[in-house]
Amino acid sequence: MQEFDCSLDYGSIDFRERPDLYRIGRGEQGVLKVEPYKSEILPHWKFATPETARASSEHILSMFARYLDDDDFVGADVARKFLQMGFTRARRYANYPAGKKYVGPVPADKKGQSGAHGRRRLARQHDPAKAESARIFKAAWDRAAQDPRYLALRKQHRERYESRI
């Protein structure tokens, strides 16, 4: 598996025209960079309440299916990543109302890195509505990630583009 290439000029690349430049990467990597998909999907991505999470995840799943119908693996993969991100963000807010796990700012030399970096961790709380939103997105993410058409296109994409590098 090739790592997501962070060195590309994402503002100037249309990945619908250049799927050869897309790397799946890990987890949610690139979900907010890959155009035109980010701009197509982001307006529909919401998780504040279970009702909005349900509507959002269903809409994104329908977009995922349309991308698959068009044999557009990159679009389908970005839609899958938005579903995954819906789960992870809703889960974060279910545990930490402000979405922050640690007290204090990230030290300047640690920006862009994950982890506490010496900061104290906040106490976990529980927001049942956000937890339900997370469950809704997790179910949608699982459906997308296990879709046989998606799995076939992912395999094809890796063989065609990611094995050459």
Buried (B, 14 or more C-beta within 10 A) or exposed (E): EBEBBEEBEBEEBEBBEEBEBBBBBEEBBBBBBBBBBBEBBBEBBBBEEBEBBBBBBEBBBEBBBEBBEEEBBBBBBBBBBBBBBBBBBBBBBBBBEEEEBBEEEBEEEBEEEEEEBEBEEBEEEEBEBBBBBBBBBBBBBEBBBEBEBBEEBBEEBBEEBBEEE
